[in-house]
Amino acid sequence: MAHLTFRQAREEDHAPIVASIQTWWGETRTPEEARELSLLLPRLFLQHFAATSLIVERRPDAEEPDAAGPDGAGPGEAGPDEAGPDEAAGALAGFLVGFHSPDRPGTAYIHFVGVHPELRHQGVARQLYERFFARAVAAGRQEVRSIVSPANKPSIAFHHSMGFRPEGGDYESDGVPVHRDYDGPGHDRISFRRVLSAPPAPEA
């Protein structure tokens, strides 16, 4: 299995991410629907929030780990490392675009996450989220928020597994509170919130 590296996003990642969205979601959407989905991630997110966004790259020629890696990758799994700023780029394997809210000093927000179809259900999204959490805590944020469509059952289940809890809405769908017309008429959404744990205080 390919070795994975994680790094901070850069503005030049925008084009590969857009192309990946249109490809990775092509199995469940028409080409037009996949293109429309990619419009949810305009370049401005990587112009202004690259420092809080993450990229996963796949390097098939790297040596595979023999034991569990620092984020729990077991034998035969893709072991994550941190890529240096000058390291040659690998193939895009996943991304997380998020930011620390300028208007809500205690809040961080996850806007868009994607993982290559071949690497799904292998803990890659979990590692992206955990890295984002750690950076948010280091920046003094106390909570992370994310918005999910009530039709996206896998994403709802994943956010529950990551410790997110839905906030009260206008009605319930499968027992989950939903905000009606959250993003405009007919665009209902679930508002997820996860409280972050502060790092331990340094010993005196």
Disulfide bonds with the S-S distance in Angstrom:
none
